[in-house]
Amino acid sequence: KCQNEKDPNLSIFYRYIRKCDAEIKEEENVITANKKESPVVDKPKSPQPSAAVNSQSLPKPAALPPLKYQYYQSNSSLTIDILAKNLTVSDVVVDIQPHHLTVTVQRTPTTSEVVINKELFAEVNVESSKMAIFKSKVEVVLVKIEQEVWPTLDHNGAPRLPKAPAVV
């Protein structure tokens, strides 16, 4: 016994230590009794199946669903939101060209997904366009060269018509 055990400020701690010691001793007795009751039987070794058989029986990991995106626009810009959570700058590659947009996202350490790879409806200002990453999305803002609303995001193979000259 320790001399501090009689100290009234510390006596409660020593009482809890004694209770814990008693419970540990009781559990050790139960474990020892269980070992005596159930004898250990050596199991015969069964032949191990080959690696090829094991790989066929293992379930394949579920494929990740494709990432979704949505866009909205004004006359001067078009904003695309890629709906993906908890991405970092190193997970996202955005390539903005005057008439083309590619967005690639690193989904797992070994898997990346091209979310957008489109020929744009009209020309964008590459220098003014930007990308931002938020907790629940990646936002790409494309600044339009021509102040107009696009009927669609992508070009769809239709020929680009030159803008009609302004009537004076």
N, C-alpha and C positions, 0 to 999 in steps of 0.2 A: 504494500500500500504506500501511496505517496503522501507526503506531509500536507500537501495542498488539498487533499481530499476533505479535510475538516474545514477548510475555508468556506464560509456560507455562500460566497459569490461564485465559487467553482463547483460546489457540491452537485448541482443539477447536471453539469456536464459529465461528472464521473458516474452519476446514476445512469445516464443514457449510454455511456460507454459500457457499463456492466450489463445493461439490458441487451445491447447489440452483441456483446460477447456471448451471452447466454443463448440468444437466437442463433448465432453462428454455430455454436456447439450443438444445439438441437438439430440443425440442418445437417451437420456432419454426421450425426448419429443416424438420421433417416437415410442418408446416402449410403452409409456403410451397411445398414440393414438391407437395403434394396440390392446391393451388390451380392450379399450372401444368399438372398432368396433366388436370384436369377443367375444361374450359372452361364458362363460364357461358352458358346459352342462355336468351334471353328467352322466357318462356312466353306464348302468346297469352292475352289476357284472355277468360275465358268469361263469358257473361251470368250475373249473380247471380240466383238464384231469389227470388221475392217472399217477404216475411215470413210470409205465410199458408202457403206451402208448407213453409217451414222449421219453423214451429210444429207442423205436422202430422207431420213426420218425426221430431221430437225425442221421446225417450221421456219419458213422464210420470213424475214422482217417485212412488216407492212410498208408498202411504198407511201411516201409522203404525198399528200394531195397537192396538185399544182397550186401555185400562188395566184391569187386573184388581184386584179387591179381595176380601178375606176378612174374616170377623168371628167373634168369640167373645164369650161373655158369662158373667156371674155373676148372682146375684139382684139385685145393686145397680147393675151397669153393663154396657154393651155396648161393645166395642172393635172398631173397623173399621180395617183396614190396607189402604191403597191402595198397590199395589206399583208404585212409580215411583222411579227413581234420580236422585240429584243435583238435587233440586228446592230452590228457595229459598222464603222466605216470600212473595215477590212473585209466585211461580208458582202459588200455591194460594189459592183462595177457598172457605171453609167457612161455610155459612149454617145455623146450628142454630136451629130453631124448636121450640116444645113438641111438635108432632106431625109435623114435616117436617124432612128433611135434604137439603141440596144441597151437593155438592162439585164444584168446577170446577178443572181443572188447565190451565195454559198449557203446551202441548206444544212449540210453536215460537213465534217472535216474532209470527206472524200466525195461529196456530191454537190454539184452546182446546177442551177436551173436558169435557163434563159427565159425570163418572164416576158419581155417585150423585144421583138426584133422586127421592126416595121419601117417601111418606106413612108415617111410622113406625108400628109395631104398637101402641105405647102412648106415653104422655106422658113427656118427659124434662125434667130440670132444666137449663134453658139456661145459667144462671149458673154451675153447677158443672161442666158439660161443657167439654171442652177439646180442643185440637188441638196436635200436635207433629210436627215434620219431622225425619226421620232420613236418613242417607245413602241408604238403599235403600227407604224407605217414608214415607208420611204416615200418622200414627196419629190417629184421632178417637175420643175416649172420651166416650160419652154416659152420663150419670148418670140412672138410672131414677127416676121418682117412686114407682111401686109396686114393692116388692121381690118380683120374680117373674122366672122364665125365660120369654122370649118364644119362641113356636114358630117365628116367622120374623122377619126384620128389618122387612119392610114390612107395611102394613095390609091389602093385597090387596082392599080394598073391602068387607070384612065389617064389619058394624056393631060398634062397640065396646060391649061389655057392661059395665054398671057393676059394680064390685066388690061382691060380696055382703057385707052387714054382718057384722061379727064376732059369733059366737055367744058369749053370756056365760054 
